[in-house]
Amino acid sequence: MSMSEYIAALSEVKREVTQFRRFAGHLRGSDLSRRLFALAIEIERLAQEIDSAKDLEVVAANLLDAARKFPPGSERHDVLRHIGKLRIKLDALVSKQKKLPLCPSCDGGHEV
């Protein structure tokens, strides 16, 4: 597992989050759409942290839970479709994070 593979996966997540935020910004103004937007921002922040695999998994699950609260219809379908694409990129990033070697000089045992 090389750092360049991790950086490529991180770039994919950033691109997908940007597209999702753009999409979420066009949803009808509601608490749910604001929640989706906030969770996307949280994913973007966590993706920058190299040891955030567990936190990313939790936030991604929260994103899916929020989407499921949308009423049935085309808007909900669109939200779930966008989240599905984002989850694929996040899963790849988390997988790569977990394969990074542990930091030998750090007591915390975080990944480098």
Backbone as XML, in Angstrom:
<?xml version="1.0"?>
<chain id="A" units="angstrom">
  <residue number="1" name="MET">
    <atom name="N" x="0.855" y="-1.186" z="0.000"/>
    <atom name="CA" x="0.000" y="0.000" z="0.000"/>
    <atom name="C" x="0.888" y="1.231" z="0.000"/>
  </residue>
  <residue number="2" name="SER">
    <atom name="N" x="0.760" y="2.039" z="-1.010"/>
    <atom name="CA" x="1.600" y="3.225" z="-1.094"/>
    <atom name="C" x="0.807" y="4.476" z="-0.709"/>
  </residue>
  <residue number="3" name="MET">
    <atom name="N" x="1.552" y="5.478" z="-0.325"/>
    <atom name="CA" x="0.945" y="6.754" z="0.038"/>
    <atom name="C" x="0.270" y="7.371" z="-1.186"/>
  </residue>
  <residue number="4" name="SER">
    <atom name="N" x="0.804" y="7.131" z="-2.369"/>
    <atom name="CA" x="0.185" y="7.701" z="-3.573"/>
    <atom name="C" x="-1.205" y="7.107" z="-3.812"/>
  </residue>
  <residue number="5" name="GLU">
    <atom name="N" x="-1.409" y="5.834" z="-3.485"/>
    <atom name="CA" x="-2.738" y="5.224" z="-3.598"/>
    <atom name="C" x="-3.709" y="5.867" z="-2.611"/>
  </residue>
  <residue number="6" name="TYR">
    <atom name="N" x="-3.217" y="6.134" z="-1.413"/>
    <atom name="CA" x="-4.049" y="6.793" z="-0.400"/>
    <atom name="C" x="-4.428" y="8.197" z="-0.859"/>
  </residue>
  <residue number="7" name="ILE">
    <atom name="N" x="-3.460" y="8.934" z="-1.382"/>
    <atom name="CA" x="-3.719" y="10.307" z="-1.836"/>
    <atom name="C" x="-4.716" y="10.306" z="-2.996"/>
  </residue>
  <residue number="8" name="ALA">
    <atom name="N" x="-4.614" y="9.333" z="-3.876"/>
    <atom name="CA" x="-5.571" y="9.230" z="-4.984"/>
    <atom name="C" x="-6.980" y="8.971" z="-4.454"/>
  </residue>
  <residue number="9" name="ALA">
    <atom name="N" x="-7.098" y="8.085" z="-3.460"/>
    <atom name="CA" x="-8.414" y="7.800" z="-2.863"/>
    <atom name="C" x="-8.960" y="9.038" z="-2.160"/>
  </residue>
  <residue number="10" name="LEU">
    <atom name="N" x="-8.096" y="9.776" z="-1.485"/>
    <atom name="CA" x="-8.513" y="11.013" z="-0.815"/>
    <atom name="C" x="-9.014" y="12.035" z="-1.829"/>
  </residue>
  <residue number="11" name="SER">
    <atom name="N" x="-8.346" y="12.148" z="-2.956"/>
    <atom name="CA" x="-8.781" y="13.072" z="-4.008"/>
    <atom name="C" x="-10.158" y="12.694" z="-4.545"/>
  </residue>
  <residue number="12" name="GLU">
    <atom name="N" x="-10.396" y="11.398" z="-4.704"/>
    <atom name="CA" x="-11.706" y="10.927" z="-5.163"/>
    <atom name="C" x="-12.803" y="11.295" z="-4.163"/>
  </residue>
  <residue number="13" name="VAL">
    <atom name="N" x="-12.511" y="11.133" z="-2.875"/>
    <atom name="CA" x="-13.494" y="11.489" z="-1.844"/>
    <atom name="C" x="-13.775" y="12.987" z="-1.889"/>
  </residue>
  <residue number="14" name="LYS">
    <atom name="N" x="-12.737" y="13.787" z="-1.997"/>
    <atom name="CA" x="-12.927" y="15.243" z="-2.054"/>
    <atom name="C" x="-13.813" y="15.635" z="-3.232"/>
  </residue>
  <residue number="15" name="ARG">
    <atom name="N" x="-13.549" y="15.028" z="-4.394"/>
    <atom name="CA" x="-14.355" y="15.329" z="-5.582"/>
    <atom name="C" x="-15.823" y="14.945" z="-5.366"/>
  </residue>
  <residue number="16" name="GLU">
    <atom name="N" x="-16.028" y="13.762" z="-4.802"/>
    <atom name="CA" x="-17.398" y="13.285" z="-4.595"/>
    <atom name="C" x="-18.117" y="14.118" z="-3.537"/>
  </residue>
  <residue number="17" name="VAL">
    <atom name="N" x="-17.406" y="14.526" z="-2.480"/>
    <atom name="CA" x="-18.020" y="15.376" z="-1.443"/>
    <atom name="C" x="-18.414" y="16.724" z="-2.043"/>
  </residue>
  <residue number="18" name="THR">
    <atom name="N" x="-17.564" y="17.269" z="-2.884"/>
    <atom name="CA" x="-17.879" y="18.548" z="-3.531"/>
    <atom name="C" x="-19.156" y="18.423" z="-4.362"/>
  </residue>
  <residue number="19" name="GLN">
    <atom name="N" x="-19.264" y="17.346" z="-5.115"/>
    <atom name="CA" x="-20.470" y="17.127" z="-5.910"/>
    <atom name="C" x="-21.688" y="16.928" z="-5.007"/>
  </residue>
  <residue number="20" name="PHE">
    <atom name="N" x="-21.512" y="16.199" z="-3.921"/>
    <atom name="CA" x="-22.632" y="15.970" z="-3.008"/>
    <atom name="C" x="-23.066" y="17.266" z="-2.341"/>
  </residue>
  <residue number="21" name="ARG">
    <atom name="N" x="-22.111" y="18.087" z="-1.918"/>
    <atom name="CA" x="-22.464" y="19.374" z="-1.300"/>
    <atom name="C" x="-23.212" y="20.252" z="-2.284"/>
  </residue>
  <residue number="22" name="ARG">
    <atom name="N" x="-22.782" y="20.256" z="-3.537"/>
    <atom name="CA" x="-23.474" y="21.036" z="-4.563"/>
    <atom name="C" x="-24.912" y="20.529" z="-4.709"/>
  </residue>
  <residue number="23" name="PHE">
    <atom name="N" x="-25.066" y="19.216" z="-4.751"/>
    <atom name="CA" x="-26.390" y="18.603" z="-4.858"/>
    <atom name="C" x="-27.234" y="18.944" z="-3.625"/>
  </residue>
  <residue number="24" name="ALA">
    <atom name="N" x="-26.688" y="18.764" z="-2.425"/>
    <atom name="CA" x="-27.432" y="19.017" z="-1.186"/>
    <atom name="C" x="-27.833" y="20.485" z="-1.067"/>
  </residue>
  <residue number="25" name="GLY">
    <atom name="N" x="-27.010" y="21.372" z="-1.595"/>
    <atom name="CA" x="-27.328" y="22.794" z="-1.559"/>
    <atom name="C" x="-28.540" y="23.149" z="-2.409"/>
  </residue>
  <residue number="26" name="HIS">
    <atom name="N" x="-28.895" y="22.291" z="-3.362"/>
    <atom name="CA" x="-30.043" y="22.542" z="-4.234"/>
    <atom name="C" x="-31.325" y="21.889" z="-3.729"/>
  </residue>
  <residue number="27" name="LEU">
    <atom name="N" x="-31.231" y="21.126" z="-2.654"/>
    <atom name="CA" x="-32.440" y="20.504" z="-2.101"/>
    <atom name="C" x="-33.311" y="21.571" z="-1.459"/>
  </residue>
  <residue number="28" name="ARG">
    <atom name="N" x="-34.596" y="21.257" z="-1.389"/>
    <atom name="CA" x="-35.502" y="22.188" z="-0.728"/>
    <atom name="C" x="-35.026" y="22.428" z="0.697"/>
  </residue>
  <residue number="29" name="GLY">
    <atom name="N" x="-35.075" y="23.680" z="1.125"/>
    <atom name="CA" x="-34.602" y="24.033" z="2.463"/>
    <atom name="C" x="-35.388" y="23.322" z="3.546"/>
  </residue>
  <residue number="30" name="SER">
    <atom name="N" x="-34.731" y="22.436" z="4.242"/>
    <atom name="CA" x="-35.355" y="21.722" z="5.350"/>
    <atom name="C" x="-34.259" y="21.347" z="6.333"/>
  </residue>
  <residue number="31" name="ASP">
    <atom name="N" x="-34.666" y="20.923" z="7.509"/>
    <atom name="CA" x="-33.686" y="20.475" z="8.492"/>
    <atom name="C" x="-32.898" y="19.287" z="7.959"/>
  </residue>
  <residue number="32" name="LEU">
    <atom name="N" x="-33.554" y="18.402" z="7.214"/>
    <atom name="CA" x="-32.866" y="17.236" z="6.665"/>
    <atom name="C" x="-31.807" y="17.636" z="5.642"/>
  </residue>
  <residue number="33" name="SER">
    <atom name="N" x="-32.119" y="18.564" z="4.762"/>
    <atom name="CA" x="-31.131" y="18.963" z="3.751"/>
    <atom name="C" x="-29.958" y="19.682" z="4.409"/>
  </residue>
  <residue number="34" name="ARG">
    <atom name="N" x="-30.233" y="20.472" z="5.443"/>
    <atom name="CA" x="-29.145" y="21.127" z="6.180"/>
    <atom name="C" x="-28.281" y="20.096" z="6.902"/>
  </residue>
  <residue number="35" name="ARG">
    <atom name="N" x="-28.923" y="19.046" z="7.421"/>
    <atom name="CA" x="-28.187" y="17.972" z="8.096"/>
    <atom name="C" x="-27.281" y="17.230" z="7.103"/>
  </residue>
  <residue number="36" name="LEU">
    <atom name="N" x="-27.783" y="16.934" z="5.926"/>
    <atom name="CA" x="-26.971" y="16.285" z="4.900"/>
    <atom name="C" x="-25.762" y="17.140" z="4.538"/>
  </residue>
  <residue number="37" name="PHE">
    <atom name="N" x="-25.989" y="18.438" z="4.380"/>
    <atom name="CA" x="-24.915" y="19.349" z="4.022"/>
    <atom name="C" x="-23.861" y="19.373" z="5.123"/>
  </residue>
  <residue number="38" name="ALA">
    <atom name="N" x="-24.302" y="19.443" z="6.383"/>
    <atom name="CA" x="-23.375" y="19.467" z="7.516"/>
    <atom name="C" x="-22.572" y="18.167" z="7.609"/>
  </residue>
  <residue number="39" name="LEU">
    <atom name="N" x="-23.227" y="17.035" z="7.376"/>
    <atom name="CA" x="-22.527" y="15.757" z="7.416"/>
    <atom name="C" x="-21.499" y="15.659" z="6.286"/>
  </residue>
  <residue number="40" name="ALA">
    <atom name="N" x="-21.821" y="16.199" z="5.119"/>
    <atom name="CA" x="-20.856" y="16.197" z="4.013"/>
    <atom name="C" x="-19.627" y="17.022" z="4.372"/>
  </residue>
  <residue number="41" name="ILE">
    <atom name="N" x="-19.832" y="18.142" z="5.032"/>
    <atom name="CA" x="-18.705" y="18.967" z="5.474"/>
    <atom name="C" x="-17.869" y="18.207" z="6.496"/>
  </residue>
  <residue number="42" name="GLU">
    <atom name="N" x="-18.523" y="17.490" z="7.405"/>
    <atom name="CA" x="-17.812" y="16.690" z="8.404"/>
    <atom name="C" x="-16.990" y="15.582" z="7.730"/>
  </residue>
  <residue number="43" name="ILE">
    <atom name="N" x="-17.538" y="14.950" z="6.719"/>
    <atom name="CA" x="-16.796" y="13.922" z="5.984"/>
    <atom name="C" x="-15.562" y="14.540" z="5.332"/>
  </residue>
  <residue number="44" name="GLU">
    <atom name="N" x="-15.738" y="15.698" z="4.739"/>
    <atom name="CA" x="-14.613" y="16.375" z="4.089"/>
    <atom name="C" x="-13.513" y="16.682" z="5.100"/>
  </residue>
  <residue number="45" name="ARG">
    <atom name="N" x="-13.895" y="17.132" z="6.290"/>
    <atom name="CA" x="-12.919" y="17.439" z="7.344"/>
    <atom name="C" x="-12.212" y="16.172" z="7.815"/>
  </residue>
  <residue number="46" name="LEU">
    <atom name="N" x="-12.987" y="15.132" z="8.092"/>
    <atom name="CA" x="-12.409" y="13.884" z="8.586"/>
    <atom name="C" x="-11.505" y="13.215" z="7.557"/>
  </residue>
  <residue number="47" name="ALA">
    <atom name="N" x="-11.837" y="13.351" z="6.288"/>
    <atom name="CA" x="-11.034" y="12.731" z="5.241"/>
    <atom name="C" x="-9.608" y="13.274" z="5.234"/>
  </residue>
  <residue number="48" name="GLN">
    <atom name="N" x="-9.427" y="14.478" z="5.753"/>
    <atom name="CA" x="-8.098" y="15.081" z="5.807"/>
    <atom name="C" x="-7.224" y="14.452" z="6.900"/>
  </residue>
  <residue number="49" name="GLU">
    <atom name="N" x="-7.851" y="13.805" z="7.868"/>
    <atom name="CA" x="-7.122" y="13.198" z="8.974"/>
    <atom name="C" x="-6.784" y="11.756" z="8.609"/>
  </residue>
  <residue number="50" name="ILE">
    <atom name="N" x="-5.525" y="11.435" z="8.673"/>
    <atom name="CA" x="-5.070" y="10.142" z="8.183"/>
    <atom name="C" x="-5.514" y="8.974" z="9.062"/>
  </residue>
  <residue number="51" name="ASP">
    <atom name="N" x="-5.899" y="9.257" z="10.300"/>
    <atom name="CA" x="-6.302" y="8.180" z="11.215"/>
    <atom name="C" x="-7.792" y="8.250" z="11.553"/>
  </residue>
  <residue number="52" name="SER">
    <atom name="N" x="-8.592" y="8.635" z="10.587"/>
    <atom name="CA" x="-10.005" y="8.897" z="10.846"/>
    <atom name="C" x="-10.941" y="7.802" z="10.345"/>
  </residue>
  <residue number="53" name="ALA">
    <atom name="N" x="-10.434" y="6.625" z="10.059"/>
    <atom name="CA" x="-11.250" y="5.570" z="9.442"/>
    <atom name="C" x="-12.526" y="5.296" z="10.231"/>
  </residue>
  <residue number="54" name="LYS">
    <atom name="N" x="-12.407" y="5.109" z="11.532"/>
    <atom name="CA" x="-13.591" y="4.788" z="12.346"/>
    <atom name="C" x="-14.577" y="5.945" z="12.356"/>
  </residue>
  <residue number="55" name="ASP">
    <atom name="N" x="-14.076" y="7.161" z="12.491"/>
    <atom name="CA" x="-14.957" y="8.329" z="12.498"/>
    <atom name="C" x="-15.657" y="8.507" z="11.152"/>
  </residue>
  <residue number="56" name="LEU">
    <atom name="N" x="-14.938" y="8.260" z="10.067"/>
    <atom name="CA" x="-15.555" y="8.359" z="8.746"/>
    <atom name="C" x="-16.684" y="7.349" z="8.584"/>
  </residue>
  <residue number="57" name="GLU">
    <atom name="N" x="-16.479" y="6.156" z="9.088"/>
    <atom name="CA" x="-17.522" y="5.127" z="8.997"/>
    <atom name="C" x="-18.768" y="5.547" z="9.768"/>
  </residue>
  <residue number="58" name="VAL">
    <atom name="N" x="-18.589" y="6.155" z="10.936"/>
    <atom name="CA" x="-19.727" y="6.606" z="11.749"/>
    <atom name="C" x="-20.479" y="7.728" z="11.044"/>
  </residue>
  <residue number="59" name="VAL">
    <atom name="N" x="-19.751" y="8.721" z="10.532"/>
    <atom name="CA" x="-20.400" y="9.848" z="9.861"/>
    <atom name="C" x="-21.103" y="9.385" z="8.581"/>
  </residue>
  <residue number="60" name="ALA">
    <atom name="N" x="-20.497" y="8.460" z="7.855"/>
    <atom name="CA" x="-21.143" y="7.930" z="6.649"/>
    <atom name="C" x="-22.445" y="7.217" z="7.008"/>
  </residue>
  <residue number="61" name="ALA">
    <atom name="N" x="-22.453" y="6.486" z="8.112"/>
    <atom name="CA" x="-23.689" y="5.828" z="8.560"/>
    <atom name="C" x="-24.732" y="6.868" z="8.952"/>
  </residue>
  <residue number="62" name="ASN">
    <atom name="N" x="-24.315" y="7.941" z="9.600"/>
    <atom name="CA" x="-25.236" y="9.023" z="9.968"/>
    <atom name="C" x="-25.818" y="9.695" z="8.722"/>
  </residue>
  <residue number="63" name="LEU">
    <atom name="N" x="-25.003" y="9.823" z="7.701"/>
    <atom name="CA" x="-25.469" y="10.410" z="6.442"/>
    <atom name="C" x="-26.575" y="9.549" z="5.836"/>
  </residue>
  <residue number="64" name="LEU">
    <atom name="N" x="-26.376" y="8.258" z="5.838"/>
    <atom name="CA" x="-27.377" y="7.344" z="5.299"/>
    <atom name="C" x="-28.654" y="7.374" z="6.138"/>
  </residue>
  <residue number="65" name="ASP">
    <atom name="N" x="-28.512" y="7.425" z="7.461"/>
    <atom name="CA" x="-29.685" y="7.518" z="8.343"/>
    <atom name="C" x="-30.491" y="8.784" z="8.059"/>
  </residue>
  <residue number="66" name="ALA">
    <atom name="N" x="-29.793" y="9.900" z="7.878"/>
    <atom name="CA" x="-30.486" y="11.159" z="7.581"/>
    <atom name="C" x="-31.217" y="11.069" z="6.244"/>
  </residue>
  <residue number="67" name="ALA">
    <atom name="N" x="-30.596" y="10.455" z="5.261"/>
    <atom name="CA" x="-31.226" y="10.331" z="3.943"/>
    <atom name="C" x="-32.478" y="9.473" z="4.005"/>
  </residue>
  <residue number="68" name="ARG">
    <atom name="N" x="-32.460" y="8.464" z="4.822"/>
    <atom name="CA" x="-33.628" y="7.583" z="4.932"/>
    <atom name="C" x="-34.835" y="8.282" z="5.546"/>
  </residue>
  <residue number="69" name="LYS">
    <atom name="N" x="-34.625" y="9.431" z="6.164"/>
    <atom name="CA" x="-35.732" y="10.179" z="6.771"/>
    <atom name="C" x="-36.471" y="11.054" z="5.764"/>
  </residue>
  <residue number="70" name="PHE">
    <atom name="N" x="-35.909" y="11.185" z="4.573"/>
    <atom name="CA" x="-36.617" y="11.925" z="3.530"/>
    <atom name="C" x="-37.884" y="11.157" z="3.171"/>
  </residue>
  <residue number="71" name="PRO">
    <atom name="N" x="-38.953" y="11.867" z="2.851"/>
    <atom name="CA" x="-40.178" y="11.170" z="2.432"/>
    <atom name="C" x="-39.941" y="10.426" z="1.117"/>
  </residue>
  <residue number="72" name="PRO">
    <atom name="N" x="-40.645" y="9.324" z="0.926"/>
    <atom name="CA" x="-40.489" y="8.571" z="-0.323"/>
    <atom name="C" x="-40.732" y="9.471" z="-1.536"/>
  </residue>
  <residue number="73" name="GLY">
    <atom name="N" x="-39.982" y="9.214" z="-2.576"/>
    <atom name="CA" x="-40.153" y="9.985" z="-3.805"/>
    <atom name="C" x="-38.841" y="10.184" z="-4.514"/>
  </residue>
  <residue number="74" name="SER">
    <atom name="N" x="-38.889" y="11.005" z="-5.542"/>
    <atom name="CA" x="-37.705" y="11.188" z="-6.391"/>
    <atom name="C" x="-36.565" y="11.884" z="-5.647"/>
  </residue>
  <residue number="75" name="GLU">
    <atom name="N" x="-36.895" y="12.823" z="-4.761"/>
    <atom name="CA" x="-35.842" y="13.519" z="-4.025"/>
    <atom name="C" x="-35.067" y="12.537" z="-3.132"/>
  </residue>
  <residue number="76" name="ARG">
    <atom name="N" x="-35.798" y="11.687" z="-2.437"/>
    <atom name="CA" x="-35.145" y="10.684" z="-1.592"/>
    <atom name="C" x="-34.289" y="9.746" z="-2.448"/>
  </residue>
  <residue number="77" name="HIS">
    <atom name="N" x="-34.820" y="9.320" z="-3.573"/>
    <atom name="CA" x="-34.075" y="8.452" z="-4.479"/>
    <atom name="C" x="-32.773" y="9.126" z="-4.929"/>
  </residue>
  <residue number="78" name="ASP">
    <atom name="N" x="-32.853" y="10.406" z="-5.285"/>
    <atom name="CA" x="-31.659" y="11.142" z="-5.712"/>
    <atom name="C" x="-30.638" y="11.251" z="-4.584"/>
  </residue>
  <residue number="79" name="VAL">
    <atom name="N" x="-31.112" y="11.540" z="-3.378"/>
    <atom name="CA" x="-30.217" y="11.653" z="-2.225"/>
    <atom name="C" x="-29.506" y="10.323" z="-1.986"/>
  </residue>
  <residue number="80" name="LEU">
    <atom name="N" x="-30.252" y="9.236" z="-1.990"/>
    <atom name="CA" x="-29.661" y="7.918" z="-1.758"/>
    <atom name="C" x="-28.674" y="7.535" z="-2.870"/>
  </residue>
  <residue number="81" name="ARG">
    <atom name="N" x="-28.974" y="7.920" z="-4.081"/>
    <atom name="CA" x="-28.064" y="7.632" z="-5.204"/>
    <atom name="C" x="-26.741" y="8.375" z="-5.026"/>
  </residue>
  <residue number="82" name="HIS">
    <atom name="N" x="-26.817" y="9.648" z="-4.651"/>
    <atom name="CA" x="-25.602" y="10.439" z="-4.428"/>
    <atom name="C" x="-24.812" y="9.889" z="-3.240"/>
  </residue>
  <residue number="83" name="ILE">
    <atom name="N" x="-25.507" y="9.506" z="-2.194"/>
    <atom name="CA" x="-24.823" y="8.946" z="-1.026"/>
    <atom name="C" x="-24.160" y="7.621" z="-1.394"/>
  </residue>
  <residue number="84" name="GLY">
    <atom name="N" x="-24.804" y="6.828" z="-2.219"/>
    <atom name="CA" x="-24.210" y="5.568" z="-2.658"/>
    <atom name="C" x="-22.881" y="5.785" z="-3.359"/>
  </residue>
  <residue number="85" name="LYS">
    <atom name="N" x="-22.827" y="6.786" z="-4.238"/>
    <atom name="CA" x="-21.573" y="7.088" z="-4.927"/>
    <atom name="C" x="-20.510" y="7.569" z="-3.941"/>
  </residue>
  <residue number="86" name="LEU">
    <atom name="N" x="-20.927" y="8.400" z="-2.989"/>
    <atom name="CA" x="-19.991" y="8.898" z="-1.981"/>
    <atom name="C" x="-19.488" y="7.759" z="-1.094"/>
  </residue>
  <residue number="87" name="ARG">
    <atom name="N" x="-20.384" y="6.859" z="-0.718"/>
    <atom name="CA" x="-19.982" y="5.722" z="0.131"/>
    <atom name="C" x="-18.947" y="4.832" z="-0.549"/>
  </residue>
  <residue number="88" name="ILE">
    <atom name="N" x="-19.055" y="4.637" z="-1.845"/>
    <atom name="CA" x="-18.070" y="3.832" z="-2.576"/>
    <atom name="C" x="-16.681" y="4.465" z="-2.436"/>
  </residue>
  <residue number="89" name="LYS">
    <atom name="N" x="-16.606" y="5.777" z="-2.614"/>
    <atom name="CA" x="-15.320" y="6.483" z="-2.494"/>
    <atom name="C" x="-14.821" y="6.451" z="-1.050"/>
  </residue>
  <residue number="90" name="LEU">
    <atom name="N" x="-15.739" y="6.636" z="-0.090"/>
    <atom name="CA" x="-15.338" y="6.599" z="1.323"/>
    <atom name="C" x="-14.833" y="5.218" z="1.726"/>
  </residue>
  <residue number="91" name="ASP">
    <atom name="N" x="-15.514" y="4.188" z="1.277"/>
    <atom name="CA" x="-15.082" y="2.828" z="1.604"/>
    <atom name="C" x="-13.682" y="2.557" z="1.070"/>
  </residue>
  <residue number="92" name="ALA">
    <atom name="N" x="-13.389" y="3.042" z="-0.122"/>
    <atom name="CA" x="-12.052" y="2.873" z="-0.690"/>
    <atom name="C" x="-11.012" y="3.617" z="0.142"/>
  </residue>
  <residue number="93" name="LEU">
    <atom name="N" x="-11.345" y="4.837" z="0.567"/>
    <atom name="CA" x="-10.418" y="5.624" z="1.385"/>
    <atom name="C" x="-10.176" y="4.946" z="2.729"/>
  </residue>
  <residue number="94" name="VAL">
    <atom name="N" x="-11.243" y="4.505" z="3.381"/>
    <atom name="CA" x="-11.115" y="3.843" z="4.685"/>
    <atom name="C" x="-10.270" y="2.579" z="4.547"/>
  </residue>
  <residue number="95" name="SER">
    <atom name="N" x="-10.488" y="1.829" z="3.501"/>
    <atom name="CA" x="-9.707" y="0.617" z="3.258"/>
    <atom name="C" x="-8.223" y="0.951" z="3.129"/>
  </residue>
  <residue number="96" name="LYS">
    <atom name="N" x="-7.926" y="2.010" z="2.403"/>
    <atom name="CA" x="-6.531" y="2.415" z="2.225"/>
    <atom name="C" x="-5.952" y="2.939" z="3.539"/>
  </residue>
  <residue number="97" name="GLN">
    <atom name="N" x="-6.751" y="3.673" z="4.331"/>
    <atom name="CA" x="-6.269" y="4.156" z="5.628"/>
    <atom name="C" x="-5.870" y="2.989" z="6.519"/>
  </residue>
  <residue number="98" name="LYS">
    <atom name="N" x="-6.687" y="1.956" z="6.518"/>
    <atom name="CA" x="-6.427" y="0.816" z="7.381"/>
    <atom name="C" x="-5.181" y="0.036" z="6.960"/>
  </residue>
  <residue number="99" name="LYS">
    <atom name="N" x="-4.757" y="0.180" z="5.731"/>
    <atom name="CA" x="-3.582" y="-0.537" z="5.237"/>
    <atom name="C" x="-2.284" y="0.253" z="5.392"/>
  </residue>
  <residue number="100" name="LEU">
    <atom name="N" x="-2.385" y="1.524" z="5.798"/>
    <atom name="CA" x="-1.180" y="2.317" z="5.969"/>
    <atom name="C" x="-0.379" y="1.773" z="7.147"/>
  </residue>
  <residue number="101" name="PRO">
    <atom name="N" x="0.948" y="1.833" z="7.065"/>
    <atom name="CA" x="1.774" y="1.339" z="8.177"/>
    <atom name="C" x="1.603" y="2.227" z="9.412"/>
  </residue>
  <residue number="102" name="LEU">
    <atom name="N" x="1.713" y="1.616" z="10.584"/>
    <atom name="CA" x="1.616" y="2.378" z="11.829"/>
    <atom name="C" x="2.860" y="3.238" z="12.016"/>
  </residue>
  <residue number="103" name="CYS">
    <atom name="N" x="2.661" y="4.347" z="12.652"/>
    <atom name="CA" x="3.744" y="5.275" z="12.935"/>
    <atom name="C" x="4.630" y="4.679" z="14.034"/>
  </residue>
  <residue number="104" name="PRO">
    <atom name="N" x="5.891" y="4.360" z="13.745"/>
    <atom name="CA" x="6.755" y="3.720" z="14.743"/>
    <atom name="C" x="7.244" y="4.671" z="15.832"/>
  </residue>
  <residue number="105" name="SER">
    <atom name="N" x="7.210" y="5.967" z="15.589"/>
    <atom name="CA" x="7.774" y="6.919" z="16.549"/>
    <atom name="C" x="6.726" y="7.582" z="17.435"/>
  </residue>
  <residue number="106" name="CYS">
    <atom name="N" x="5.510" y="7.076" z="17.384"/>
    <atom name="CA" x="4.418" y="7.740" z="18.095"/>
    <atom name="C" x="3.802" y="6.814" z="19.130"/>
  </residue>
  <residue number="107" name="ASP">
    <atom name="N" x="3.569" y="7.311" z="20.332"/>
    <atom name="CA" x="2.943" y="6.523" z="21.381"/>
    <atom name="C" x="1.481" y="6.217" z="21.061"/>
  </residue>
  <residue number="108" name="GLY">
    <atom name="N" x="0.827" y="7.101" z="20.333"/>
    <atom name="CA" x="-0.595" y="6.944" z="20.058"/>
    <atom name="C" x="-0.893" y="5.819" z="19.092"/>
  </residue>
  <residue number="109" name="GLY">
    <atom name="N" x="0.096" y="5.343" z="18.381"/>
    <atom name="CA" x="-0.111" y="4.252" z="17.442"/>
    <atom name="C" x="-0.940" y="4.622" z="16.231"/>
  </residue>
  <residue number="110" name="HIS">
    <atom name="N" x="-1.028" y="5.933" z="15.937"/>
    <atom name="CA" x="-1.813" y="6.305" z="14.755"/>
    <atom name="C" x="-1.056" y="5.963" z="13.489"/>
  </residue>
  <residue number="111" name="GLU">
    <atom name="N" x="-1.770" y="5.949" z="12.419"/>
    <atom name="CA" x="-1.170" y="5.583" z="11.147"/>
    <atom name="C" x="-0.485" y="6.775" z="10.514"/>
  </residue>
  <residue number="112" name="VAL">
    <atom name="N" x="0.521" y="6.513" z="9.693"/>
    <atom name="CA" x="1.227" y="7.579" z="8.993"/>
    <atom name="C" x="0.968" y="7.472" z="7.505"/>
  </residue>
</chain>
